[in-house]
Structure formats: structure tokens, C-alpha cells
């Protein structure tokens, strides 16, 4: 719900704020605790949103001033700059696209002092509607504002301005979304769809709409019940007698009927409700479907609230594909941190599954103020753009929660997004660094993981707003994602959890940092220094289950071959005639070459000494010795120093394949043959179970 438009519509209004109508974000009390294992009877099965939707929405950057030209520019940019290929395939026009009246009227409908549609009794007299009565006397179809969404002729057929945008999006391989509301009016005072569901749904489908953002904006006076309880603003007329659940269900069924009539795929339905919309229980109709839905019943309804209202996290998947679970967010990161919508999302994991998602509002990564140059001509803290660290944090949190990724930045070129005001010129176009945040394929894959299981909180909730947060998410291929969040806006923090605290067992995990691309191994804990309002996001893959290698201490000499080398053996480069301190390589296996024979001797400290079988003037049972860093050579020294960790190794054996992993004690790096050609060097590299050259098999 957006009660006020951004400031470029009216410069006296604060952007992205709620009107002063008694509506603010209310904390949920204990009585609103979720039911995480509720039955799913009646869930939406329209074949849509099987993974979290991705795309762009016009509101954050354009508000009600959005034009057809701006949307066309956005579609072109998204297609040209790889966003569509990355999965951001839906472009949605938010509130403000229609005229202020339907085509059955020639003038905008009358409104009350509170901005609600004026309702009437059967005799045509105006009524307040706060008792659940009153009629909407408007009729006809919604009309795109021709001044901003002009018609076009395509292949001899005239398309209205919205229909043309849908056609153009489809021509670029994209889907098109449009805004409507469950109420009499939209948040910006245009006609809503309440009472006109069949007409509007049929029009949307005929126009080619694939996705509907269905908002909830009940205007009206505050309602005080018979017992004196103030319900604040909850709407008028049918907004009071029919729950949000029921009104969303009505529109979804109308969309289904319209698509079936045209033999088209079903439409994705996104519901935007607010925590303050609790309904008025004594006005809700006795036959409202929320009263009998088993999921709503199992979740429970707090006193002085009506079933089928907030929080939508209890029941969203029963009627829609995704639902907002919190209030409107601004460009500050706090909106998605623990005291913002993260905590709410963690309360409702049962609503997350293919076809049903918790929506944390449009993203602000890459958003730049359209009201001026921030810090110079625009000094409102409410317009401070996110840093790149904060942009990565926002996307990481959403991805961990399997939330929709709906961009709200200005996705246009610098030329198309240029502004001029009072002699100042600036662009709101997204930066290359912010664009890279959106296009990170590893983080997108995390968000879209087919297991559809959202993250859980590791440990106790943070005890203050700047304390760190750690999230863990199980993935479909058996991997685990771990997110370290520094909620402190000013300072770096070291954030860490042991594997035990993460509920992870086994010998350890290979890890990939999904933002830097760096790889490594965690064997005890997952930890990192994290910048202010930043994150560290890791994908962990279990190391193979291993046991001490059977060759250790058997007193025999063995040939060993690295995977991917075609059976070539580890040897002293230059064979046994090589000088002391020679490096190692791989070469053709000859079982009589003593330079390719190695024995594994246990040390008192549990490590292993590896020596060759040479016995010449230059090579006398040399000890395999590791270098100092990644890519360094492994060489052979005649001198054995029991105190040197570079000459000590850990040798374990995969219980499934029998392959050996040989890791240097000094560096923790693994012995690897990265190339397959004969005489290719053997080096030390970070352990990687996927690297075939680190898996050594016995040749004899």
C-alpha cells in the first residue's frame, strides 16, 4: 500500500511515507503467533510463480507520474543489459496508470473528506459506510490515462496504452504486470476493483497482463466499536464486510475465469496488504470464506481482529502467489534488517513454497533520488541511497528468505534518466556496480533454489538493533547457505558461528563467497570481518566423508595418480638422478621407476611423512615438501626436519571412492595435478572436492 505518491508528484509530500491517518506499522503481539505447520487445503495451484518472481516495478522511481515512454525505456534497458537473461522477466506499472473514473462516467467519482469513495443508500443518499453498508454507483471499464499512455496501432489493430506495453514487453521475451486494488479506490485515489472484479480481470487478460499487483487501500474515518475500542481506519462498505482474504480470492477467481475463457496461462497474483489492516470483526459477514479456511482457523485470530486480514503470512498461499508481509519500505537498509521485515519473514516460513512467497517489498538497491542530488540539492535522510555494501545486504537477505526480487531502481540509460531542476542536472540511472548486484548469478540461484525452503535464524535473536544476525538456508543439492549480517551502520564487525552452532557436522565444508567468488574450506567455524551494514554470504558444500588412509604405515611403496590425468603418476621431476630440492610432476606410470614410488609414514603427532624410493647420490629417499602459498610447487628434500610443518601432510581416504586427499599441514593446501599433460607440475591449491586433480588413487 502506498498512501502518498513520491515527491515529484507533489513536492510538499514526503516520498514513500504513510499519510497521517492513524496508520502506522504496528508490532504483532504474542497472540498473532504463526502456525508454521498448518494444513494447505485450498492453496493456489495456478502453475504460476513456482520460484520467487523477479522483475521491476515503477513505483519507487516514478510514482504516479509514470509514463509509457519511461516503461518502454526500462524494458529496452532490461533486455539490453542482461537483466531479462538473468531472470528479471516481469515489468510492472504501479498506481497512477488509469484515469480517475471509469468509462461509464464522464467525471471522477465523489470522495469523502478522508479520501474514500462516496457510497450511497438505495435512494441515492450519501452514507458513511462505516457500518458496512453503502453502494458504489460507478460502472464501466478502467481507462488508461491517454496523456501518459497513448494508444498505438500494431499490425492494423489499435492497442490502448497499457495493451501496447504488454505487447512490447512480450516482444522482448518479458511478462507485463499491472496494478489494481481490493478496495473502492487505489492508494492514489483512482478507481479500485472492488465490485468490478470480473470486468477488470477480463480487461487485464484481454490486454495481455501476466501479473497483477493487487493493493489494499481502505480509506475512511476511524471506526469505534460498541465497546469503545478504536479500530482506526479499516475502510467502508464491502471493505468491512468482506475480508482481504475474500476480496483477493474473488479477483484471483475472476482472473482464472478470464484466462480460461481465452485459453491463456493463468495470471500471477501479488497481494500488497499492511499490518494495520485488521478488519472489524463484528462487521465481517458470517459467510466470509476466511472464517472457514482451515489454515486461517489453525493460525488463530487475535481478539478484536477479523480473520482473513493481516498478517498475510498466515494465509497468503491460499488465495495468491505472493503477499506483502510488512509495511512499505524506504531506501534505508533497516527495513529488511531484523527489526524490520526480516523478523516478520522468519515468523512465517510455512507460507513459502512453490506458488506462494513472502514479499518484502520492492528493492532499493541502485535507487537514486529523483528529487535532487542527494546531500546537495536533496538533503532529506529519507532519500539517502544505499551503498553497494547495503545493496548486497538487501539482496542477500531476500535471497536467503526465498523472497521475490522486484527492482525499484531506475533501470534506464544515463541519458534517458537525466533530470534538470533549478539549474541542476543529474541522473537517476542505476550504476554499473549496483547493476552487478542484481545480476549476481550465484545469489539469484540461491533465491530461486528449487527446494523453496527459507532461511532460519541461527542462535538467539539479536539483543539490540546493531547486533549481528546469522541465517542458514538448506538448498536442494544438499548445500547450505550461510549469511553473516552486520547490522551496525557505522563499524566493521567480526561475525562467526561454529559448525556445531550452525547444526552442521562432518569433517568440514568447501565454501564459496557468493559476492567475491573466493573459495576455501571451513572445518571449525564460519566467520568473517563484515563491513558496516554489510554481509558475507557463503555456499557450503560438505567435504567427502573420509577416514585415515589405509596406506599410512603399511611399510610399502605405492604409485599414486591424480584424477583427470589418465593414470599418470606422481614423480620426482627428472627422476632419481634429479638434484636435491627438485620439484614434482606427473608422468607415465612405470612400476619399476623408484622415482614414482612413495611410502606414507605416520608421525608421532598424527601427521604423515611422504618419501620417495630413490637411493642415488642426489636423491636419498627425499621427503615431499610443500611450498608457501596457492600455486606453489611441491618439491622433494633429502633433509627431513621433524619440526617443519611444510614436510608434514594429512592423508585421508574417501570412504566411497577410495581416493586420497593429501593436504599440507603448514598451509592447509591440497596436493593437486591441475594439468593432464605429461611432466605437468604438481602444486598446492585450496582444497576443492570438485577438482579431479586433488583426488589421488593407488596404482599398485
N, C-alpha and C positions, 0 to 999 in steps of 0.2 A: 504494500500500500504506500503510495506517495501522496501525501496530503498537500504538499506545496511543490510547485514547479521550480526548477533551477533558476538562478537569479537573472539569467539572460532573458527570461520571460517577463519578470518584474524585478527590477534591481533593488526594490525595497524588501524583497523576500529573501530569507536565508535559504540557500540550496540544501536539499536533502534533509530537511528538518520536518518534524510533525507540527501541524497547526496547534495553536494553544487552545485546544478544545477539551482539555482534561484527558487527552490520550497520550500516554507515555508508556515506555516499556516497563511492564510490571514483572517482578520476580515471581516465579512459581513457588507456591508453598508446598509443604510436605504432602498435602492432600492431593497434589497433582502428580504424584509419582507415577512413572510409566509402567505399563505392562510389557515386558520385553519378550514374553513367550505367548502372546495372545494368539487365538486362532485366526486364520486368514480367510475365512469364508466370505465370499463376495468380493474378492480382490479384483482389481482391474486386470484384465487379460486381453489387451488390445494389440499386443505384439509390438508396442512402441517402447522406447526408452529402456531397452534391455541392458544397456550400460548408461552411466550418467550422461545426460545431454551436454553437448558442447556447442558454443556459438557466441553470439554477440547480441546485446540489447541496446537500444538507442537512448535509454533514459539518462544515464549518468552524465553523458556529454551533451545531449541535445535537449532533453526535457520535452515540453510541449511544442517547442519551436522546430522540431524535426521536420525535414523536408524530403521529398522523393529524391532530389539530387544528392543529398547527403548520404542517403541509404545506397543509392547506386554507386557512389564513390567508395563506400565501405565494402560493398560486395566485390568490386573490382580489386580493391587492395587486398582483401582476404584471399581471393583466388590467386592473385599475382605473387603474394609474399609467402605462400606456403601454409597459411592458416587453415584453409579448407583441406589441404592434403594431410595436415596434422590432426584433423578431426573436428575442427570448429566449423560445422557444416550448416548451422542454422542462424539466420539473421532475423531479428525480431523488432518490429516497430511498436514502441510502448505508447502510453496515453498521449492523446492530443491529435490523433490522425483524422478524427471524424469532425463533422460539423456539430454544432450544439443542439441539433434537433434531427429527428428522423424525417424521411421524405413524406410522411403523412401530415406533417405540419410545415408551415412556412416561417415560423419563428421559434426561437429557443424556448424550451419549457420554463414555466414559472418555478421559482425556488423560494424556500423559506429563508428566514433570517440566518439560519445555521448552514445554509448551502444545500439543504436536502431538496429533492424534488417535491413540489407541492402535490399532495394527494387530495382526493375528493370523495365525498359520500355519493350514494346513488342519485341524489338530487342535484349534483354538481356543486355542492358547497365544499369549500376547503376544510380539511381536517388536519389535526396534528399528526395522526398516525401512530402515536406513542402507545396506543392500546392494541396495536396490531391490525387495525382496520385501515381503510382508505384504498382508493383506486388510482392506478396510473392511467391517464387518459391519452397518452401518446400512442402513436401507431406508425406502421411502415418500417422501412429499412434504414440501417445506418448508412451514412453518406460520407465518403472520403472528402476531406476539405480540398476543393479543386484548386485553391490558390497555392497550396503546397504539395498536392498530389494530383497533378493534372492527368487527364486521360491520354492514351496513346493508341494508335492503330497498328496492329500486328497481324500480318497475313490477311489483311482486309477486314479484321474484326476489331472493334473498338473496345479497349480494356480500360476500366476505371483505374485511378492512380494506384490503388492497392493491388488490384489484379495484375497490373503491369509489373509491379515489383516482384510479385510471386513468380510471374513468368520469367523475369530476368534472373532471379535467384536460381530457378530451376535450370536455366540455360547455362549456368556456371557450375552445375552439379551440387547446388545447395538446396536447403529447405527454407521455407519462409514462415515466420511467426508473426502473430498479431495479438494486440491487447484487447481485453474486454473485462467486464466486472460482473460479479454475482449480485450486484446491488442496482438500485434505480439509476444512480449516477456513477460515472467514473470518478477517480480521485481528483481529477481536474475539471469536473463539472459537465462532461459530455454525457450523452445518453448511455446508461448501462444496459445489461442484457436481462435483468430480472423481469420475468413476464414475457420476454421476447426470445426465449432460448431457441425455439425451433426456427424462427425467422433468421436470427443471426447465425446460428450454426449452419443452416443451409446456404446462406450467403458466403460465409467464410470458406466452406468446402467448394462452392462454385468458383470462388476467386482463386483457389489453389493454395489456401492456407494449410500448412502442415503441423503447426504448433501454436497453441493458444496460451498466452499468459492471462490467467483468469484472476483478477484482483478482487479485493473486498474492501469497499469504502462506504460504510454506513454513516451517513450524516444525520443530524437531527439534534434535538435538545437532550439534555441529561434526563434519565428516567429514574424516578424514585419509586420504589416498590411500596406496597401496602404496609410493610413493616418498617418503613423509613430507610431501608438500605438504598444507597445511591449506586445504580448500575452504570452511571456515566453514559456516554453516547454509545448506543448499540444499534441505532437505526430506527426505521419506521416501517409500518405496514408489514408486508411479507418478509422483510428483513428480520423481523422479530418472531414471526410465526413459523418460519421455515429456516432450519439451521443452515449454517455454512456448508456442512456435510451434504445436506439435501440439495442445496442450490448448486453446488459443484457437481453432484451426481446428475441433476437434471440436465445441465449443459453437456456433460460428457455423454449422456444417453442421446441427446439431440445431435451431437457431433457424430456419434456412431451411426445413427439412423441416416444422417445426411451422406456420410461416406458410403454406407451400404447401398443407398439409392443410386449413387454414381459409380459403384464398383471401384472405389478408391481405397487405398490403405487408410487405416484409422488415424486420427489426429492425436498428437501428444498433448496432454493437458497438464499445465502447470498452475497450481493454485498459490496465490500470494495472500496469506492472511496474517493477522497481527496478534501478538499475545494478549492485547487488551480486548479483543473481541470474544467475549464470554457468553453472549446471549442473555436473555432474561427468562429464567426457567418457567415462570408461571404464564408466559405468553406463548411458549413454544407449543405448536399443535400436537395433539395427542397421538396423531398418526405419523409424526415425523420419523423417517427411517432411521435416524441416528438413535432413536430410543430402543430399537430392537436389534441393531447391529451387534453381533457377539463380540467383536473387537472393542467397540466403544463401551459395551457393558463390562467387559473384563478389565478395561483400563480404569473404569470408575469415573465419576463426575463429581468434582468438589461442590460443596454446598454453595448455593447462590450462583451457580453457573448452570448453563443448559448443555446437554450432551450435543456433540457434533460441532463444537466451536474450538477455540484454542485449548490446549496446544495440538496443532495438526499432526505432530509426531506420533500421536496415539493412533490415528486412523487414516492418514493420507492415502495409503496404498489401497484403501477400499474404494476410492472414488476418483483418484487422479494418479498421474505418473510421477509427479514431484510436487512438494509443498514447501513453502517458506516456513521455517520453524522459529524465526525470531523477527525482530523489528528491522526497519531499514538501516543499512549500514552507510557510513561515510568513508572518506579516503584514509582515515586513521586505522592502523592495524588493530587497535583494541577491539574492534567489532568482531574479529574472528579469534581473539585470544580466549583464555579460559573464562574470564569474567564476561565475555561477550557470548557469541553463539557457539563456541566450541563446547562449553559445558552443556548447553541445551542439546546439541547433537549427540553427545555421549550418553544422554538420558534415553534416547530413542533409537537404539540400534535395530530394534525389531521392525522398524519401518523401512529399512534399507534392504533391498533385494531387486533382482531384475524386474523392471517395470515400475519401481517405487523407490524414490530417493528423497533424502532430506536436503532442502535447498537453503544455502546460507547467503543468498542474495547475490547480485551481480558483483563481479570482481572490480577492484580499483587499481590493480597492477597496471602501470603505464599511464594512468589517468593524469592529465594535466589541467589546471584550472582554466576554464573558458572565460573567466571573469576578469582576467588580467595576469600580469607576470607575478607569480607568487613571490612574496617577500619584497616586491617593489610597488606595483600598482594594485596588487591584491594582497592584503595583509591579514585576511581572516584565517585563523588557525584551522577552521573547518574546511579549508581548501588546500591544506598542505599536502603535496603529492607524496606518495610512498617512495622511499628509497628503493634501490634494486634489492637490497637485503630484505626489506619489508615485502616487496613484491614476491620474492622467492618464498618467504614465510607464508604469505596468504595462499599461494598456490599449493604449497606443501601441505598445509593444514586441510585444505579442501580435498586434495588428492588422498590423504590418509583417511578421510571420512567418506570416501566414495561419493563426493558431492558433485553436483553439476558444475561445469566450468563455463560460465557465461561472462565474457569480457564486457566491460563497461567503458573501456578507453576509446579514444578517438582513433579508429583504425582507418586512417586515410593518409595520403601523402602530405608532406610538409606544405606543398603549395595549396592543396585542397583544404587544409585545416588551418590556414592562416587567418588571424584576427587583427583588426585595426580598431583602436578605441582611444580617442583623445590624444592622437598623435603617437600612440604606442602600438607597435606591431609585434605579434608573437604567434607561435604555432602550438597547437594542442596535439599534433600528431605524435603517435607513440614512438619512443626512442628505439634504436636497434637493440639496446640492452634489455629493455622491457619486452620487446617482441621475442627475444631469445628465451625469456622466462616462459612465455606462453607456449613456445614451440619445443620445449624440452621433451623429447620423446620418452625418456625414462620415467619422468614424472607423469606424463599423460598415461603411459602404460600402467602405472601404479593406480591412478584414478579409475581407469577403465577395467581393472582386473576382473576377470570373469567370475571369480568366487563371490564377489559382491559382499564381502564381509568388512564392515567398517572398523576403524582403529578402536582400541581400548586404551584407557589411561593406565600407565604403569605407576604403581605406588599410590600414595595418598594424594588427594587434591592439593594444589598449591595453597600455602597459608597466607599469601599476600599477592597483590597484583603483579609484582615483578619477579616472583619465584619461578624457576624453570618448570617446564612441563615436558614429560616424555610420553610419546604414544607408540603403540605397537600394532601392526596390522598383519594378519595372516593372508598369504597370497595363494593363488590357485596352483602354482607349480611347486608348492612346499617352501618357497622362500618366505622370509619375514622382513617387513619394512619397519624401520625404527626411526622416529623423528624426535630430535632433541630441539626444544624450543626455548630460546632465551627471551622471556617476556620483559626484561629490563630494557627500557628505551634509551638508556644512557651508556651502559658499560658492557664490556665483554663478560661472559660467564663461562666457567668450565662446567659442562653438563655431562653426567655419566650415570650409567646403570650397569651393574654386573649382569652377566648372562643369567645367573640364578634369579635376580630380581626381575629380569625380562621373561622368566619362565622358559628359558632356552637351555637345553642340555647338549650332550655330545662333546666331541673333542674341540670344537670351535667352529668358526664360520669365515668363509671368504666374504668380503664386503666390497660393495661399490658405492661411492659417494655419488648420488644421483645429480648433484649440481656441478661438482668439479670433474667428475669422471674418474677420479683416483680410485685405485683398488688396493686391497690389503687383506689382512687377516685379523679377526678378533678371537682371542682364546679365553679371555677372562672377563672383559667388560667392553661396553660400547660407550665411548666418551670422546669429547672434543671441546676445544675452545670455540665458543659461538659468539658472533658479534651482536651488538645491541639490536634488539628486535629481529634477530636473525635465526636461522635454523641450520642444523646439519641433518641431512636426510640420507639414510643408508638402506641398501637392499642386501640382506644377509642370506647366504646360501650355506647349508650345513656342509662342513668338511666330511669326507667319507669316514665311516667308522673304521678305525684301524686298530691293530694290535702290534706289539713289538715284533719286528721282522724275524722270521724263523732262521734266517741266515746268520743272525748275530750270535757269535760264539760257537758256531758249528765247526770251526777249525778248518774249513775248506776254502778254496779259491773259486770264485764264480765270475762268469761273464754276465754283464748286465746291459740291457738295450733299452733306449728311450722310445716311448711310443711315437708313432709317426715317422720313424726313421728307417723303416723297412728291415728291422733286425740288426742294424749296425750297433757296434759295441763301444762302450766307454773305454778309451785307451789313453796311455801316456803319449802325447804328441811326439812323434819321432821315434816311438817305441823305446826299448830298453837301452838303446845307445844314446838317447837324448841326455843333455846335461841336467844336473841337479837344478830344480826350480822350473822345469818345463811345465807348460800348461797341458790341459787335456782336450781331447776332441772325440769324435765318433768315427769309426771306420769299420770296414768289413770284418766280420767275426771269424777268427781262426782260433780253434780251441787250443792250439799249441803255442799261440803268442802269449808269453807271460806278461807282456805289457797290457793285455786286455783281461787279465785275471786279478780279482780283488777279494780280499778277505775282510771280514767285519768283526772287530774285536771289541768286546764290551769294556768300558772304563769303569772305575770304582764309583764315579758319580752318576752312572746311568746313561752316559752318552756313549758314542761309538767312535772308534778309530778305524779308518778305512785305509788299507795299504795295498800296493800292487805286488806282483810276484816277480818283479825284476831283481836280478842279483848280478850286476855288472859293475865295472869300475865307476860308472857315472850314476847308476840307478841301483840303490840298495833298499829294496822294499820301502819305497817312498810313501809318505803319508799324504793323502788327499787333503788339500788346504784351501779354505775359502777366501775370496777377496773381500774388499771393504764395502761394496755397495752394489746396487742394482746393475746388472750387466757385466759385473766384474768377472774375471776368469777364475776357474778352479784349477789350481796347479798342484804339483807334486814336489814335496821337500823330503830330502833324506833325513833331515834333523827332525826329531819328534820332541815337542815341548808339551808336557802334560798340563802346563798352566795356560796354554793358548787355546781360547775358545774357537779360533779360526780353524784349528786342526781337529775339532770335535763335531760330531754330527748326531742328529736324531734320525733314526731309521725306523719307519713304521710300515705296516703292510695292510693294504686294503683287504678286508675280510671277504669281499665279493669277487674282486678281480685278481687278487694276489699281487698286484703291482706294489712296488716300493716307492715311498716318498722319502727323499733324503734332504734334510734341512740343516743348514749350518747353524751352530749354536751361537756364534758371535753376532750374526746379522739377522737370523730368522728367515733368510732367503733360501729358496729351494734350488737344488741342482737341476739344471734344465739343458736339454739339447734343442734349441729353438729352430734350428735349420736341419734339413734332412740330407743334404749333400755330404758325401764322404769328406772327412777331415774338417767338417764344420766344428766351430768352437763349442765347448761346453761351458756354461756360465751360470751365475746365480741371479735369480729373478724372484719377485714376490710370489708366494705360494698361490697357485691357481689350479683347482681341481679340473678345470676345463682345458688346461694346457696339456696336450698329449706328451710333450717333451719332458714333463716332470714325472711321468709315470714310468718307472724302470722295472723291467721284467727280467727274470733269470733266464740265461741262455744254457746253463748246464747245472 
